[in-house]
Every structure is written in C-alpha cells, then in structure tokens.
C-alpha cells in the first residue's frame, strides 16, 4: 500500500498549485513513465480529505467524457491523498493571445462539449478559466481541476455557494445569492475564458457582455458575437453549453452537424477532408505548444 507519494513516485518538479492542491511532475518508479500528480494541499482533516475525494469522484464520473482530464490512479488513503493524471504540455493561459481564431475555436469546442456533459449530469465546474484548460500531448484540450466542482450524484451536501475566480465569475454571483448559481454561470466563465484566449488579456471583473474587438479590433466577428452572447449579464439570455458547442461545431466542421432538412450522409471524401482540417488545427496547436515549451 502506498502511504506516501514518495513511496512509488519520484518528484521531479512543481508544475503549479491552487488553493486546494499542488500539481507535481513525477516519475513512476514502476513504469519509468512521467505523469502529473495532484496532491492535497494544507491540513489533512476529515473535511479536506472528503473535499479531495469529491474531486476525484467527479473526474471518474466524467471519465467517459474525452474532453475531461482522466484519473490514471488514485491514492486516497495515503497520508496526504493524491491522484495521477496524464502529463499536460501546459494550460491555455500560457498561449492566450497567440493562437488563431480556428485554433481557439477547436479548443473551446472541447470545453463546451465537456461542460455540456457535466451539466447534463447535473454537475457544475464553477472555476472555468484558461488556467484550468489543459493541453495534452497531441494538442487536444481537456477540462481539469474540479476542486470547486459540485455534482448532486457525488455529494449529499450539494451547494450552490458562489465560488470561483473573480475575473471569470458571472456577474449574478457577485450578489452572493446561492439561488443565482445555475449552469449559465459556467457558460459565462467559458465565454470570459474565450475572450482571454482571443485578446491575451484577462476579462474585467465588472462583468459582461464582453467584446474582444474593444481590445483587439481585428478579432473575428463570429467569435466576438458568441463571446458576447455567452457573457450577457442576464443569465437567461445566455446560450447553453450544448448550444454553444453545436454552434462552434458547425463553424469548424459544418458537415458533422445535421442539416435542418433531411439529407443523406456526407460523402467519404467530405468526411476525410473535414477530419484532416480539424486534425491539422490540432497539429498546428501541438507544434506551437511544443515550440513554446522549449
């Protein structure tokens, strides 16, 4: 039984840390493979251990969602609980303002697909921001850090308490009324993150709607329109995560979205062309990330 992280893993370096955990680059002594380990931070109490366990359970619950970072192994009975994840190249905050509109759209499609799945299960992420959107080896984006997440299937004490990172929080949460926390809050945070990725600048805490063209006049009009819609001050006027995902999907892969009228399947050549186009975007994103990491 692993009692401590060091019993099995060699710590290489600190990758990052937040309020509830530290993420370390570690080498598995059994396999000689490098992975990321998230270790509980702060005093280990019954309450803090339960909170950490809750995050792991949520990640495992969403394991079938390819757009959510998976748990490789968990060590929840260790003196200081931890779990391992695939090693990411970094997070999207590191490349904010440096990616093309299509590259950002591909990344945001995966974010919105992840949120759509989480929301369909009754859960919330509650801290969507570029720093929690990770880029894996092949350039694909995954949502991580469910430390503030909540899911009624995972915890009995389901809370809608306002939590998150202020710059990306929906304006209705500033009222500190738990009833204001809805799925639309995650959508706002995703829109604010999209704004940051396009402009290279974090959003203002004052709230939306956000328009990247005020900072970057040549920003793509379609992108700006959707960022504005997702960051509307009225949460009832924001699109759902599924609606946003469908719009982005249609924008970058039109043949994969059902037409409004009956139609046959796309030809093989069309499907291959679409797959190559999206694959090329992932490939370019991976190359940019690899170059930046050197």
PAKOLKOL-645117 format. One record per residue (C-alpha): z, x, y. Coordinates in pm, 1 decimal. Each point is the difference from the previous one (the first is absolute). Example, Ala and Ser with C-alpha at 12.3 -4.5 7.8 and 13.67 -1.06 7.14 Angstrom:
# PAKOLKOL-645117
z:780.0	x:1230.0	y:-450.0 $
z:-66.0	x:137.0	y:344.0 $
END
This chain:
# PAKOLKOL-645117
z:0.0	x:0.0	y:0.0 $
z:-92.8	x:129.1	y:345.3 $
z:319.1	x:16.4	y:205.5 $
z:-148.5	x:181.4	y:297.6 $
z:-350.8	x:44.8	y:135.4 $
z:27.8	x:375.0	y:-60.6 $
z:63.5	x:-55.0	y:-371.9 $
z:-368.7	x:-65.7	y:-52.6 $
z:-183.5	x:66.1	y:325.8 $
z:-39.7	x:307.7	y:215.3 $
z:15.7	x:-89.9	y:368.4 $
z:-287.5	x:162.6	y:189.7 $
z:42.7	x:-142.9	y:349.3 $
z:92.0	x:-301.4	y:208.4 $
z:-297.9	x:-225.1	y:71.8 $
z:172.5	x:-252.4	y:223.5 $
z:302.3	x:-219.9	y:44.3 $
z:105.1	x:-333.3	y:142.7 $
z:318.6	x:-192.9	y:43.1 $
z:52.3	x:-67.5	y:-370.0 $
z:-165.3	x:280.7	y:-190.3 $
z:-155.6	x:344.8	y:-8.6 $
z:-336.0	x:72.4	y:-159.4 $
z:-30.4	x:337.7	y:-169.8 $
z:-285.3	x:193.2	y:-152.7 $
z:124.8	x:90.8	y:-347.6 $
z:-134.4	x:165.9	y:-313.4 $
z:71.4	x:-168.1	y:-330.7 $
z:128.2	x:277.9	y:-226.9 $
z:-110.5	x:-191.9	y:-310.2 $
z:-362.6	x:-44.1	y:101.4 $
z:-45.2	x:258.5	y:278.0 $
z:-145.7	x:-281.4	y:213.6 $
z:86.8	x:-45.2	y:367.4 $
z:108.5	x:-347.6	y:107.4 $
z:186.8	x:-159.1	y:289.3 $
z:362.4	x:-99.8	y:-51.3 $
z:178.5	x:-249.6	y:222.2 $
z:373.0	x:71.2	y:-2.2 $
z:265.2	x:-231.9	y:136.2 $
z:141.1	x:125.3	y:327.9 $
z:354.5	x:-34.8	y:128.7 $
z:319.9	x:-104.8	y:-180.9 $
z:-51.6	x:-132.3	y:-353.0 $
z:185.9	x:-330.1	y:-12.9 $
z:-49.4	x:-315.4	y:-202.4 $
z:-178.2	x:-160.5	y:295.4 $
z:-229.8	x:294.3	y:78.0 $
z:-83.8	x:50.3	y:-368.0 $
z:-89.8	x:-368.9	y:-28.9 $
z:-223.6	x:29.1	y:304.0 $
z:-179.2	x:297.9	y:-151.3 $
z:-37.8	x:-180.3	y:-332.8 $
z:-147.0	x:-296.8	y:185.3 $
z:-276.7	x:217.2	y:143.5 $
z:-86.1	x:134.9	y:-344.8 $
z:-7.9	x:-350.2	y:-149.0 $
z:-234.5	x:-117.7	y:273.0 $
z:-236.5	x:292.1	y:-54.4 $
z:3.2	x:-66.9	y:-374.0 $
z:-63.4	x:-369.4	y:59.0 $
z:-309.9	x:91.0	y:200.3 $
z:-110.2	x:265.5	y:-251.5 $
z:-307.1	x:-204.0	y:-89.6 $
z:-108.7	x:15.7	y:364.0 $
z:-211.1	x:313.8	y:29.3 $
z:58.0	x:12.9	y:373.8 $
z:376.7	x:55.5	y:-35.6 $
z:131.2	x:344.3	y:-90.3 $
z:120.5	x:-3.6	y:-362.9 $
z:329.1	x:117.2	y:-145.8 $
z:-55.9	x:270.4	y:-262.0 $
z:358.9	x:34.0	y:-120.5 $
z:335.7	x:-126.3	y:120.5 $
z:343.2	x:159.9	y:-28.2 $
z:227.7	x:-269.6	y:136.0 $
z:309.5	x:109.5	y:-193.3 $
z:-9.0	x:352.6	y:141.4 $
z:284.4	x:106.8	y:225.2 $
z:-244.9	x:-33.1	y:287.9 $
z:-267.3	x:-249.6	y:-108.7 $
z:-365.1	x:93.6	y:34.1 $
z:-344.2	x:-89.6	y:-124.7 $
z:-331.8	x:181.0	y:-15.6 $
z:-340.2	x:-97.4	y:137.6 $
z:-349.1	x:150.8	y:5.9 $
z:-29.3	x:280.5	y:251.1 $
z:-176.3	x:-117.7	y:316.5 $
z:-215.7	x:213.9	y:227.1 $
z:191.6	x:-141.9	y:293.2 $
z:33.0	x:-321.7	y:197.3 $
z:-247.9	x:-161.5	y:236.7 $
z:206.5	x:81.0	y:307.1 $
z:-110.8	x:361.4	y:-44.0 $
z:-365.1	x:-100.9	y:52.7 $
z:45.5	x:-273.8	y:260.2 $
z:-283.3	x:5.1	y:252.1 $
z:-206.0	x:242.3	y:-209.1 $
z:-170.5	x:-235.1	y:-244.5 $
z:-313.5	x:-207.8	y:51.4 $
z:15.3	x:-379.8	y:23.3 $
z:-141.7	x:-41.1	y:-356.5 $
z:253.4	x:245.8	y:-142.7 $
z:287.0	x:-182.6	y:168.3 $
z:-141.7	x:-333.8	y:-118.1 $
z:-1.3	x:117.5	y:-362.9 $
z:361.8	x:111.0	y:33.6 $
z:103.0	x:-326.0	y:167.9 $
z:-173.0	x:-204.7	y:-268.5 $
z:231.4	x:153.5	y:-257.2 $
z:302.0	x:-61.1	y:224.5 $
z:-87.1	x:-366.7	y:47.1 $
z:-74.6	x:-46.5	y:-369.7 $
z:341.1	x:146.2	y:-80.0 $
z:171.9	x:-230.4	y:250.2 $
z:-191.6	x:-300.8	y:-130.6 $
z:132.9	x:70.9	y:-350.0 $
z:354.8	x:59.2	y:124.2 $
z:-3.2	x:-319.5	y:206.9 $
z:-144.9	x:-201.7	y:-288.4 $
z:305.7	x:106.4	y:-199.2 $
z:232.2	x:-114.3	y:278.8 $
z:83.7	x:352.3	y:114.8 $
z:-1.4	x:183.9	y:332.4 $
z:-50.5	x:368.2	y:76.2 $
z:164.2	x:-7.6	y:345.2 $
z:-91.4	x:354.7	y:102.9 $
z:-377.6	x:32.4	y:-1.5 $
z:-100.4	x:297.3	y:215.5 $
z:-239.8	x:294.6	y:-37.8 $
z:283.6	x:221.9	y:-122.5 $
z:47.3	x:-230.5	y:-300.5 $
z:-369.3	x:-11.2	y:-91.7 $
z:-65.6	x:288.3	y:-235.7 $
z:-324.4	x:167.6	y:-101.4 $
z:-32.2	x:103.3	y:-363.6 $
z:-206.1	x:278.0	y:-156.9 $
z:-334.8	x:-181.5	y:3.9 $
z:41.7	x:-129.8	y:354.8 $
z:116.6	x:-351.1	y:-81.9 $
z:273.6	x:-152.9	y:215.8 $
z:312.6	x:-151.0	y:-155.3 $
z:296.3	x:-178.6	y:155.3 $
z:336.0	x:162.3	y:-64.9 $
z:362.7	x:1.4	y:111.6 $
z:136.0	x:-342.1	y:-89.7 $
z:347.4	x:108.5	y:108.2 $
z:17.0	x:-291.4	y:244.0 $
z:-205.5	x:-229.3	y:-219.7 $
z:133.4	x:-322.4	y:-136.8 $
z:-103.1	x:-225.3	y:-284.0 $
z:185.8	x:-313.3	y:-116.5 $
z:-86.2	x:86.2	y:-361.3 $
z:178.0	x:334.9	y:29.9 $
z:313.0	x:-77.3	y:197.1 $
z:222.4	x:-305.7	y:14.3 $
z:106.5	x:74.3	y:355.9 $
z:-344.9	x:-40.8	y:147.7 $
z:21.1	x:65.3	y:372.0 $
z:-243.2	x:-51.4	y:284.8 $
z:199.6	x:226.3	y:228.8 $
z:-213.5	x:173.9	y:261.2 $
z:-58.5	x:357.1	y:-114.1 $
z:-274.1	x:256.8	y:37.9 $
z:-136.7	x:248.0	y:252.3 $
z:11.7	x:-143.1	y:352.6 $
z:-347.3	x:106.9	y:115.1 $
z:-159.4	x:-185.3	y:-292.8 $
z:233.5	x:-301.1	y:-10.7 $
z:-131.2	x:-345.7	y:84.3 $
z:123.8	x:-126.0	y:339.3 $
z:169.8	x:-304.5	y:-151.5 $
z:237.5	x:230.5	y:-186.0 $
z:143.5	x:125.3	y:326.6 $
z:162.2	x:-343.0	y:31.0 $
z:222.2	x:110.2	y:-289.4 $
z:-34.0	x:-341.7	y:-162.6 $
z:-25.9	x:37.9	y:-380.5 $
z:-209.6	x:-316.0	y:-17.9 $
z:-275.3	x:179.6	y:191.1 $
z:-72.4	x:237.7	y:-286.8 $
z:-314.9	x:-119.8	y:-173.7 $
z:-295.6	x:161.2	y:-173.9 $
z:-165.2	x:7.3	y:344.4 $
z:243.7	x:276.0	y:99.3 $
z:-151.0	x:232.9	y:-260.6 $
z:-346.5	x:-93.9	y:125.1 $
z:101.0	x:93.8	y:355.6 $
z:130.8	x:336.8	y:-121.0 $
z:-326.1	x:61.6	y:-184.7 $
z:-198.9	x:-84.3	y:313.7 $
z:217.1	x:233.0	y:207.9 $
z:-55.8	x:272.1	y:-261.1 $
z:-374.9	x:-58.5	y:13.0 $
z:18.6	x:38.3	y:379.3 $
z:181.6	x:332.6	y:-40.1 $
z:-256.0	x:128.3	y:-250.9 $
z:-289.7	x:-88.1	y:230.8 $
z:145.4	x:126.9	y:327.6 $
z:222.0	x:281.9	y:-120.1 $
z:281.4	x:-147.8	y:209.1 $
z:296.3	x:-206.6	y:-112.0 $
z:13.2	x:-362.0	y:121.4 $
z:221.9	x:-113.9	y:285.2 $
z:327.2	x:-162.4	y:-102.6 $
z:-68.3	x:-289.3	y:239.2 $
z:-217.8	x:-169.3	y:-260.8 $
z:-355.8	x:-125.0	y:-29.0 $
z:-266.6	x:-90.6	y:5.1 $
z:-116.4	x:359.5	y:-27.7 $
z:-348.8	x:109.4	y:103.2 $
z:-95.8	x:358.6	y:-89.8 $
z:-281.5	x:-6.2	y:259.3 $
z:259.0	x:27.4	y:276.8 $
z:80.2	x:347.0	y:-130.3 $
z:-328.2	x:83.9	y:-170.4 $
z:-285.0	x:-179.4	y:183.2 $
z:-254.5	x:79.3	y:-271.6 $
z:210.3	x:-154.6	y:-276.7 $
z:-195.5	x:-222.1	y:-238.2 $
z:-13.5	x:-360.3	y:131.9 $
z:45.8	x:-163.5	y:-341.9 $
z:301.3	x:219.1	y:-74.5 $
z:149.8	x:-72.8	y:341.3 $
z:-41.3	x:-374.6	y:-50.9 $
z:185.3	x:5.7	y:-330.6 $
z:277.0	x:223.3	y:129.6 $
z:44.8	x:-247.1	y:285.0 $
z:11.4	x:-294.4	y:-241.3 $
z:256.7	x:165.0	y:-226.3 $
z:224.7	x:88.5	y:293.5 $
z:-0.9	x:-334.2	y:180.4 $
z:338.2	x:-85.2	y:147.1 $
z:-0.1	x:-339.7	y:-169.6 $
z:53.8	x:68.2	y:-372.1 $
z:-160.9	x:-332.0	y:-96.8 $
z:-326.4	x:121.5	y:156.0 $
z:-21.5	x:319.7	y:-203.9 $
z:-219.2	x:16.4	y:-309.1 $
z:166.3	x:35.6	y:-337.0 $
z:-17.1	x:329.4	y:-186.2 $
z:-250.7	x:-154.8	y:-240.0 $
z:-220.5	x:-121.3	y:286.3 $
z:5.0	x:342.5	y:162.9 $
z:-80.2	x:167.4	y:-331.9 $
z:-292.2	x:-237.5	y:-57.4 $
z:-139.1	x:70.3	y:347.2 $
z:21.1	x:377.0	y:-43.2 $
z:-145.7	x:-24.5	y:-349.4 $
z:-295.0	x:-195.8	y:133.7 $
z:-44.9	x:252.9	y:279.2 $
z:-19.7	x:304.4	y:-226.7 $
z:-122.1	x:-156.5	y:-326.6 $
z:-182.3	x:-322.4	y:89.0 $
z:-154.8	x:-49.5	y:-344.5 $
z:343.5	x:-15.7	y:-166.6 $
z:103.5	x:-307.9	y:201.1 $
z:-122.1	x:-338.7	y:-130.6 $
z:-258.7	x:-157.2	y:227.8 $
z:81.6	x:-337.4	y:160.0 $
z:-276.6	x:-159.3	y:-209.7 $
z:-78.1	x:34.7	y:-374.5 $
z:-174.0	x:325.9	y:-78.2 $
z:-76.3	x:216.7	y:-298.6 $
z:171.0	x:328.1	y:-78.5 $
z:-95.1	x:301.2	y:206.3 $
z:-261.4	x:220.5	y:-160.1 $
z:106.8	x:314.5	y:-181.1 $
z:-162.3	x:218.5	y:265.6 $
z:191.2	x:-180.7	y:277.2 $
z:329.8	x:36.0	y:-183.6 $
z:-60.9	x:370.0	y:-58.2 $
z:-97.6	x:54.2	y:363.3 $
z:317.6	x:-175.5	y:120.6 $
z:214.9	x:198.7	y:-239.9 $
z:-155.9	x:325.3	y:116.6 $
z:50.7	x:-93.4	y:365.6 $
z:369.3	x:-70.5	y:-44.2 $
z:39.0	x:302.9	y:-225.7 $
z:-156.4	x:216.7	y:267.6 $
z:254.1	x:-119.6	y:255.1 $
z:283.3	x:86.0	y:-239.9 $
z:-160.5	x:337.9	y:-63.2 $
z:-32.7	x:85.6	y:368.4 $
z:358.2	x:-112.6	y:60.0 $
z:116.9	x:225.3	y:-282.8 $
z:-193.2	x:296.4	y:144.3 $
z:149.7	x:-51.6	y:347.0 $
z:347.1	x:-19.1	y:-149.1 $
z:-53.6	x:308.8	y:-213.4 $
z:-123.6	x:197.9	y:300.9 $
z:294.1	x:-110.9	y:213.4 $
z:244.6	x:99.0	y:-272.4 $
z:-118.4	x:362.5	y:-1.4 $
END
